[in-house]
């Protein structure tokens, strides 16, 4: 249980080679990725909507706290302009197979504004039958109009941040939502026709105890969402500012207590029929995420685990990240600077990384471990002996097993998947960060 990247990408953002990155290189990599993969698989869009009305103290996302809803329309116009700038640079009219609205709080935006945004985006691209469109909703402000508007636009998946139902924990993290509110928005989603409902449930929060995890999981089990993301709380106040300094480290569960919270939540989910899909993720049999896992088609990107094999993803909005398969780019996190870039007809890119051939090989290896829980370490693999040395400890602890060149993660090893992947992270071992960067593995 050591500080470890989450491996939604490789290399991880703090280890990008930003000095040798240029926007021109990013666009060339995006054009190549789109030609190589975009015709068959389409592309994915991640749209970051950063506004929230209140600060959740556990949150590590890029957000802007305001109750002023006049910010909505200017931001939407900026997103549309950014999309048009990308379209000018793509080699052909794209097909959008996957689209995710993240935040912040996407349901901060009025339904009419979301309708305008999505219609403007989709009017400039093709959309296949049954696209994978999803959004994140806050149980307290997701209205029937949000659900019906987005459903009419092709959204069939919604994720609600639950975290914990314990009022003491909710007070500490400044996230107040009742069981009745969550129950109502879940039932409304099902009635409107959403096919997959996800709950985010976090363990390791301040003042969290076994009793609160048990109570939360009992309530979650009764509401029976199709998917559950059972995340570890990432305590990184050195990165996320004052929000995570509203409580002290002494208010958090110890390492052993936190692991017990995880095991309790996991076992309760498994006891009521949920199956473990991948790191932190559980689903009911028959859900698309479970089907992708069983067929070996599970995918992982900056949008997390998905059942869609989209390889090229474009990020729109402040702080959003795109991935062309051959390179990655992140937008500026400064909202005013984001607006200024677009006013001057520039893509609002702050930094990025172009993958070397070694990067691409390691990226595939880590992707296999994260999605299939196995990979191969063949002769000629870069720094093979060095990697094997680092794998000896997880092997001794029965977290992995060897079968020739094949490496398989055991059931015991799944909670430590990030630590196992770290053995292959050559950029991390060559460029050890000088200060605190990553959250703990569990």
DRENGU-46003 format. One line per field, with one value per residue (C-alpha): residue number from 1; residue in three letters; x, y, z. Coordinates in Angstrom, 2 decimals, m for minus. Last residue first. Layout:
resi <- [NUM_...]
resn <- [Ala_...]
east <- [X_...]
north <- [Y_...]
up <- [Z_...]
//
This chain:
resi <- [442_441_440_439_438_437_436_435_434_433_432_431_430_429_428_427_426_425_424_423_422_421_420_419_418_417_416_415_414_413_412_411_410_409_408_407_406_405_404_403_402_401_400_399_398_397_396_395_394_393_392_391_390_389_388_387_386_385_384_383_382_381_380_379_378_377_376_375_374_373_372_371_370_369_368_367_366_365_364_363_362_361_360_359_358_357_356_355_354_353_352_351_350_349_348_347_346_345_344_343_342_341_340_339_338_337_336_335_334_333_332_331_330_329_328_327_326_325_324_323_322_321_320_319_318_317_316_315_314_313_312_311_310_309_308_307_306_305_304_303_302_301_300_299_298_297_296_295_294_293_292_291_290_289_288_287_286_285_284_283_282_281_280_279_278_277_276_275_274_273_272_271_270_269_268_267_266_265_264_263_262_261_260_259_258_257_256_255_254_253_252_251_250_249_248_247_246_245_244_243_242_241_240_239_238_237_236_235_234_233_232_231_230_229_228_227_226_225_224_223_222_221_220_219_218_217_216_215_214_213_212_211_210_209_208_207_206_205_204_203_202_201_200_199_198_197_196_195_194_193_192_191_190_189_188_187_186_185_184_183_182_181_180_179_178_177_176_175_174_173_172_171_170_169_168_167_166_165_164_163_162_161_160_159_158_157_156_155_154_153_152_151_150_149_148_147_146_145_144_143_142_141_140_139_138_137_136_135_134_133_132_131_130_129_128_127_126_125_124_123_122_121_120_119_118_117_116_115_114_113_112_111_110_109_108_107_106_105_104_103_102_101_100_99_98_97_96_95_94_93_92_91_90_89_88_87_86_85_84_83_82_81_80_79_78_77_76_75_74_73_72_71_70_69_68_67_66_65_64_63_62_61_60_59_58_57_56_55_54_53_52_51_50_49_48_47_46_45_44_43_42_41_40_39_38_37_36_35_34_33_32_31_30_29_28_27_26_25_24_23_22_21_20_19_18_17_16_15_14_13_12_11_10_9_8_7_6_5_4_3_2_1]
resn <- [Unk_Unk_Unk_Unk_Unk_Unk_Unk_Unk_Unk_Unk_Unk_Unk_Unk_Unk_Unk_Unk_Unk_Unk_Unk_Unk_Unk_Unk_Unk_Unk_Unk_Unk_Unk_Unk_Unk_Unk_Unk_Unk_Unk_Unk_Unk_Unk_Unk_Unk_Unk_Unk_Unk_Unk_Unk_Unk_Unk_Unk_Unk_Unk_Unk_Unk_Unk_Unk_Unk_Unk_Unk_Unk_Unk_Unk_Unk_Unk_Unk_Unk_Unk_Unk_Unk_Unk_Unk_Unk_Unk_Unk_Unk_Unk_Unk_Unk_Unk_Unk_Unk_Unk_Unk_Unk_Unk_Unk_Unk_Unk_Unk_Unk_Unk_Unk_Unk_Unk_Unk_Unk_Unk_Unk_Unk_Unk_Unk_Unk_Unk_Unk_Unk_Unk_Unk_Unk_Unk_Unk_Unk_Unk_Unk_Unk_Unk_Unk_Unk_Unk_Unk_Unk_Unk_Unk_Unk_Unk_Unk_Unk_Unk_Unk_Unk_Unk_Unk_Unk_Unk_Unk_Unk_Unk_Unk_Unk_Unk_Unk_Unk_Unk_Unk_Unk_Unk_Unk_Unk_Unk_Unk_Unk_Unk_Unk_Unk_Unk_Unk_Unk_Unk_Unk_Unk_Unk_Unk_Unk_Unk_Unk_Unk_Unk_Unk_Unk_Unk_Unk_Unk_Unk_Unk_Unk_Unk_Unk_Unk_Unk_Unk_Unk_Unk_Unk_Unk_Unk_Unk_Unk_Unk_Unk_Unk_Unk_Unk_Unk_Unk_Unk_Unk_Unk_Unk_Unk_Unk_Unk_Unk_Unk_Unk_Unk_Unk_Unk_Unk_Unk_Unk_Unk_Unk_Unk_Unk_Unk_Unk_Unk_Unk_Unk_Unk_Unk_Unk_Unk_Unk_Unk_Unk_Unk_Unk_Unk_Unk_Unk_Unk_Unk_Unk_Unk_Unk_Unk_Unk_Unk_Unk_Unk_Unk_Unk_Unk_Unk_Unk_Unk_Unk_Unk_Unk_Unk_Unk_Unk_Unk_Unk_Unk_Unk_Unk_Unk_Unk_Unk_Unk_Unk_Unk_Unk_Unk_Unk_Unk_Unk_Unk_Unk_Unk_Unk_Unk_Unk_Unk_Unk_Unk_Unk_Unk_Unk_Unk_Unk_Unk_Unk_Unk_Unk_Unk_Unk_Unk_Unk_Unk_Unk_Unk_Unk_Unk_Unk_Unk_Unk_Unk_Unk_Unk_Unk_Unk_Unk_Unk_Unk_Unk_Unk_Unk_Unk_Unk_Unk_Unk_Unk_Unk_Unk_Unk_Unk_Unk_Unk_Unk_Unk_Unk_Unk_Unk_Unk_Unk_Unk_Unk_Unk_Unk_Unk_Unk_Unk_Unk_Unk_Unk_Unk_Unk_Unk_Unk_Unk_Unk_Unk_Unk_Unk_Unk_Unk_Unk_Unk_Unk_Unk_Unk_Unk_Unk_Unk_Unk_Unk_Unk_Unk_Unk_Unk_Unk_Unk_Unk_Unk_Unk_Unk_Unk_Unk_Unk_Unk_Unk_Unk_Unk_Unk_Unk_Unk_Unk_Unk_Unk_Unk_Unk_Unk_Unk_Unk_Unk_Unk_Unk_Unk_Unk_Unk_Unk_Unk_Unk_Unk_Unk_Unk_Unk_Unk_Unk_Unk_Unk_Unk_Unk_Unk_Unk_Unk_Unk_Unk_Unk_Unk_Unk_Unk_Unk_Unk_Unk_Unk_Unk_Unk_Unk_Unk_Unk_Unk_Unk_Unk_Unk_Unk_Unk_Unk_Unk_Unk_Unk_Unk_Unk_Unk_Unk_Unk_Unk_Unk_Unk_Unk_Unk_Unk_Unk_Unk]
east <- [m5.64_m2.90_m2.19_m2.55_0.09_2.29_4.14_7.59_10.75_9.03_11.13_12.16_13.69_11.41_8.31_9.23_9.80_6.31_6.36_6.55_3.88_1.33_1.58_1.04_m2.03_m3.47_m3.20_m6.90_m6.72_m3.79_m5.72_m7.81_m4.57_m3.04_m1.59_1.86_2.60_6.20_6.25_3.32_3.93_1.55_0.62_m0.56_0.68_2.84_6.05_4.87_4.06_7.65_9.29_7.64_10.25_13.04_11.08_10.84_14.62_15.19_12.89_14.35_12.57_10.96_13.48_12.35_8.65_6.77_3.19_m0.03_m2.82_m5.54_m7.66_m8.50_m5.86_m3.20_m3.85_m3.83_m0.54_1.03_m0.40_0.93_4.29_4.54_3.38_5.84_8.70_7.71_7.76_4.53_4.00_3.15_1.02_0.74_m1.46_m3.78_m6.52_m6.71_m6.09_m8.62_m7.68_m11.02_m10.39_m7.10_m8.61_m11.54_m9.22_m7.00_m9.99_m10.88_m7.36_m6.94_m5.37_m6.20_m4.41_m2.82_m1.96_m0.03_0.10_m3.21_m4.86_m5.68_m7.40_m7.46_m9.90_m8.53_m11.06_m13.32_m13.20_m11.23_m10.83_m10.62_m9.13_m9.18_m12.87_m13.31_m16.64_m17.25_m15.84_m13.52_m12.38_m13.00_m9.23_m9.12_m9.80_m11.39_m13.07_m13.27_m12.10_m15.49_m16.23_m15.14_m17.15_m20.23_m19.71_m19.52_m22.56_m24.66_m25.92_m24.66_m24.70_m21.68_m18.63_m15.72_m12.86_m10.22_m12.00_m15.32_m16.09_m19.52_m22.58_m25.02_m25.96_m22.97_m20.53_m21.65_m21.33_m17.88_m16.63_m17.98_m16.46_m13.15_m12.88_m13.73_m11.21_m8.56_m9.36_m9.03_m5.63_m4.40_m5.80_m9.21_m9.18_m9.88_m6.21_m5.26_m7.02_m10.32_m11.21_m7.77_m9.12_m10.88_m7.93_m5.81_m6.14_m2.53_m0.96_m4.36_m3.99_m6.24_m7.56_m10.63_m10.60_m13.39_m16.21_m17.60_m20.98_m22.88_m26.45_m27.82_m29.67_m31.66_m31.67_m27.97_m27.17_m29.09_m27.29_m24.00_m24.47_m25.42_m22.42_m20.07_m21.48_m21.04_m17.51_m16.51_m16.03_m14.98_m13.13_m13.52_m11.60_m14.21_m16.06_m19.28_m19.89_m23.23_m23.90_m27.18_m27.29_m30.28_m31.82_m35.42_m37.42_m38.79_m35.32_m33.94_m36.95_m36.39_m32.75_m33.58_m36.16_m33.96_m31.06_m33.29_m34.87_m31.44_m30.60_m27.99_m25.52_m21.98_m19.88_m17.18_m17.26_m21.04_m21.60_m19.40_m21.46_m24.72_m23.76_m25.10_m21.66_m20.08_m23.32_m22.08_m24.60_m23.63_m25.98_m26.16_m28.64_m27.91_m29.21_m30.34_m33.86_m32.31_m30.43_m33.63_m35.61_m33.00_m32.25_m35.96_m36.65_m34.18_m30.66_m30.04_m29.73_m28.69_m25.71_m25.45_m22.51_m23.23_m23.23_m23.47_m22.47_m23.96_m26.85_m26.99_m24.01_m23.57_m22.02_m20.41_m21.04_m24.67_m23.57_m21.73_m24.43_m27.15_m25.13_m24.62_m28.18_m29.71_m27.30_m28.40_m32.07_m31.49_m29.92_m26.30_m25.39_m26.37_m22.87_m21.38_m17.66_m17.25_m18.01_m20.21_m19.24_m19.53_m18.74_m19.33_m18.86_m18.28_m15.83_m15.96_m12.56_m8.85_m9.37_m7.83_m10.84_m12.95_m10.68_m11.28_m15.02_m14.94_m13.14_m15.80_m18.58_m16.89_m16.47_m20.17_m21.02_m18.84_m20.49_m23.95_m23.40_m21.69_m25.05_m25.75_m24.16_m24.17_m20.43_m17.63_m15.30_m14.03_m11.08_m11.69_m10.09_m13.25_m13.28_m14.19_m17.29_m17.43_m20.82_m22.73_m20.52_m19.13_m16.50_m18.31_m15.64_m16.67_m15.08_m15.58_m14.86_m13.95_m15.19_m14.15_m13.71_m12.95_m11.34_m8.64_m5.72_m6.97_m8.08_m4.86_m2.76_m4.71_m4.47_m0.72_m0.26_m2.42_m0.34_2.94_1.68_0.58_4.14_5.69_9.42_9.53_6.26_7.69_4.79_5.64_3.08_0.36_0.84_2.70_0.55_m3.10_m5.97_m3.14_m4.32_m0.77_0.70_1.59_2.21_0.00]
north <- [1.14_2.26_5.48_8.76_10.05_13.18_13.90_15.34_14.66_12.50_9.46_9.86_6.56_4.43_6.39_6.32_2.58_1.88_m1.93_m2.54_0.14_m2.16_m4.45_m1.52_m0.37_m3.89_m4.05_m4.72_m7.44_m9.31_m11.63_m12.80_m13.47_m11.33_m13.34_m13.01_m15.06_m15.53_m19.08_m19.36_m16.83_m15.92_m12.58_m11.28_m14.41_m12.39_m13.86_m12.93_m9.37_m9.17_m10.79_m8.42_m5.69_m8.09_m9.16_m5.52_m5.06_m8.29_m7.19_m3.70_m3.39_m6.69_m8.70_m12.05_m11.95_m10.41_m11.36_m9.92_m10.73_m9.05_m8.52_m4.80_m3.28_m5.86_m5.66_m1.84_m1.91_m4.06_m2.00_1.24_m0.47_m1.23_2.24_3.92_1.85_2.95_6.56_8.28_11.99_13.87_16.88_20.33_23.42_22.97_25.60_25.10_28.53_30.78_33.90_33.83_30.13_30.70_33.54_31.43_28.69_31.33_32.55_29.00_28.08_24.29_24.47_21.61_18.29_16.43_12.80_11.00_7.93_6.38_9.74_10.52_13.74_15.29_17.89_20.58_23.21_21.87_19.31_16.06_14.03_10.25_7.86_4.18_3.45_m0.20_0.44_m1.51_1.29_1.57_5.11_8.17_8.76_5.35_1.71_m0.90_m4.25_m6.40_m9.72_m11.35_m11.75_m8.18_m6.73_m8.65_m7.36_m3.77_m4.32_m5.42_m8.99_m10.10_m7.16_m4.93_m4.23_m1.85_m0.88_m2.64_m4.86_m6.62_m7.95_m9.54_m8.29_m10.91_m9.94_m11.60_m10.05_m6.57_m7.34_m8.82_m5.73_m3.31_m5.25_m5.74_m2.04_m0.97_m3.51_m2.01_1.42_0.16_m1.38_1.83_3.99_5.58_9.35_11.94_11.90_12.98_16.27_17.70_20.75_20.36_18.46_21.52_23.79_22.75_19.77_18.81_18.95_17.90_14.48_12.08_9.76_8.01_4.43_3.78_1.24_1.93_0.23_m0.89_m1.91_m0.08_m2.29_0.14_m2.51_m3.22_0.49_0.71_m2.32_m0.98_2.33_0.69_m1.65_1.20_3.29_0.48_m0.28_3.28_6.48_9.50_10.96_8.93_5.67_4.01_5.72_4.67_5.85_4.54_3.50_3.23_1.36_1.06_4.48_4.34_7.19_4.88_3.67_7.17_8.23_5.27_6.20_9.88_8.95_6.44_8.89_11.61_9.25_8.04_11.61_13.84_16.11_16.24_18.56_15.86_16.08_16.56_13.56_11.42_12.35_11.94_8.34_7.71_7.34_8.22_8.47_10.09_9.18_7.78_7.80_5.65_5.65_9.01_9.25_12.88_12.01_10.46_13.70_15.73_13.17_12.86_16.56_17.44_14.90_16.85_15.98_18.55_16.57_13.23_14.89_13.46_12.22_11.58_8.79_8.22_4.83_5.00_2.66_3.23_5.18_8.96_11.10_14.45_18.20_18.09_15.99_18.84_21.46_19.07_18.21_21.85_23.01_20.12_20.76_24.39_23.45_20.99_23.74_23.16_22.20_18.71_18.37_18.80_19.33_17.49_14.82_14.48_11.34_10.55_7.30_6.25_9.66_9.23_11.77_13.84_13.32_14.12_15.98_19.46_21.63_19.35_20.14_23.88_23.18_21.27_24.16_26.57_24.38_24.19_27.98_28.47_26.13_28.11_31.38_29.78_28.30_31.12_32.89_30.17_32.09_29.73_29.27_26.81_26.07_22.52_20.36_17.05_15.77_15.85_14.79_18.30_18.60_22.31_23.82_25.08_23.18_24.21_22.25_20.78_18.61_17.03_13.68_12.67_9.24_8.38_5.91_2.27_1.41_4.81_6.20_3.56_4.13_7.35_8.85_7.79_9.32_12.60_12.71_12.06_14.85_17.14_16.38_16.97_20.37_21.24_20.70_18.28_17.84_19.73_18.18_14.68_13.43_12.05_13.97_12.93_9.16_7.56_5.62_6.38_5.67_4.23_5.13_6.15_4.75_5.98_2.76_0.00]
up <- [m1.24_m3.66_m1.76_m3.64_m6.02_m6.22_m2.98_m3.64_m5.65_m8.26_m9.26_m12.88_m14.02_m11.87_m12.92_m16.59_m16.42_m15.10_m15.33_m11.55_m11.11_m12.69_m9.66_m7.28_m9.22_m9.13_m5.34_m4.68_m7.39_m5.83_m3.54_m6.50_m8.32_m11.07_m13.95_m15.50_m18.65_m19.76_m18.45_m16.09_m13.32_m10.51_m8.98_m5.60_m3.82_m1.36_m2.79_m6.29_m5.14_m3.79_m6.83_m9.30_m8.76_m9.72_m12.80_m13.90_m13.63_m15.52_m18.35_m18.78_m22.15_m23.20_m25.22_m23.84_m23.05_m20.14_m20.89_m19.50_m17.06_m15.06_m18.19_m17.93_m15.64_m16.47_m20.20_m20.11_m18.19_m20.91_m23.76_m22.21_m21.68_m25.40_m26.42_m24.06_m25.51_m29.01_m27.77_m26.84_m27.44_m24.24_m23.41_m21.92_m21.69_m24.67_m25.17_m28.97_m30.46_m32.21_m30.17_m28.33_m27.80_m26.01_m23.98_m22.75_m21.52_m19.90_m17.91_m16.90_m15.76_m15.88_m19.33_m21.63_m21.51_m24.41_m25.04_m27.78_m30.00_m28.92_m29.71_m26.07_m24.98_m21.51_m20.16_m17.77_m19.02_m21.70_m24.49_m24.35_m27.53_m27.36_m29.90_m28.88_m28.45_m27.48_m25.73_m22.52_m20.40_m17.40_m16.56_m18.72_m18.92_m20.57_m19.76_m22.02_m21.36_m24.50_m23.00_m23.58_m19.86_m19.05_m21.93_m20.74_m17.20_m18.45_m20.66_m17.67_m17.93_m14.53_m12.10_m11.90_m9.78_m10.27_m7.94_m10.08_m12.57_m13.08_m9.61_m9.72_m7.88_m6.64_m3.09_m1.36_m3.85_m2.87_0.83_0.30_m1.51_1.07_3.96_2.15_1.38_4.92_6.26_3.97_5.39_8.96_8.15_6.54_9.36_8.89_8.35_11.07_12.14_8.63_9.32_8.15_6.06_4.45_1.45_0.05_0.85_m2.08_m4.41_m5.02_m1.54_m0.19_m1.88_0.04_m2.65_m1.21_m2.50_m4.94_m4.99_m8.47_m8.59_m11.66_m12.47_m9.45_m6.95_m4.77_m2.00_m2.47_m2.18_1.09_2.51_1.18_2.96_6.26_6.11_5.22_8.07_10.60_9.43_10.19_8.19_10.27_7.24_4.04_3.46_1.26_m1.58_m3.31_m6.89_m8.07_m11.66_m13.55_m16.84_m19.16_m18.64_m19.80_m18.29_m15.59_m14.69_m14.29_m12.21_m9.87_m9.38_m8.84_m6.19_m4.34_m4.20_m2.80_m0.26_0.88_1.70_0.17_1.94_0.55_2.67_3.13_6.92_7.02_4.77_7.02_10.07_8.09_7.09_3.57_1.98_m1.41_m3.44_m6.65_m9.32_m12.71_m15.69_m18.79_m21.67_m23.25_m26.82_m27.05_m25.87_m22.77_m22.14_m22.13_m20.11_m17.35_m17.08_m17.14_m14.39_m12.31_m11.24_m8.51_m5.29_m6.78_m8.52_m12.02_m14.06_m17.73_m20.25_m24.02_m25.48_m28.99_m29.86_m33.63_m34.85_m34.56_m37.30_m36.55_m36.76_m35.65_m32.67_m30.96_m31.58_m30.41_m27.29_m26.30_m26.99_m25.02_m22.16_m22.15_m22.14_m19.28_m17.14_m16.20_m12.62_m13.83_m15.28_m11.79_m11.71_m13.92_m16.44_m19.52_m21.44_m25.13_m26.93_m30.54_m32.12_m35.85_m37.22_m40.41_m42.01_m41.54_m38.24_m37.94_m38.78_m36.60_m33.66_m34.02_m34.28_m30.98_m29.28_m30.60_m29.24_m25.84_m25.75_m26.55_m23.70_m21.30_m22.29_m21.80_m18.33_m16.45_m15.98_m13.45_m10.60_m7.63_m7.92_m7.11_m10.02_m10.45_m11.45_m9.72_m6.50_m4.41_m0.76_0.49_m1.67_m2.47_m3.30_m6.35_m8.79_m12.19_m14.10_m17.11_m18.77_m22.07_m22.92_m26.52_m27.94_m31.52_m34.10_m33.95_m37.61_m39.15_m36.00_m35.55_m37.93_m39.54_m36.22_m34.51_m37.28_m37.19_m33.40_m33.51_m36.06_m33.91_m30.82_m32.69_m33.88_m30.35_m29.20_m26.73_m26.20_m22.90_m21.71_m21.39_m19.28_m15.85_m13.78_m16.30_m16.07_m18.96_m19.51_m18.92_m16.55_m14.49_m10.99_m10.04_m6.78_m3.31_m1.35_0.00]
//
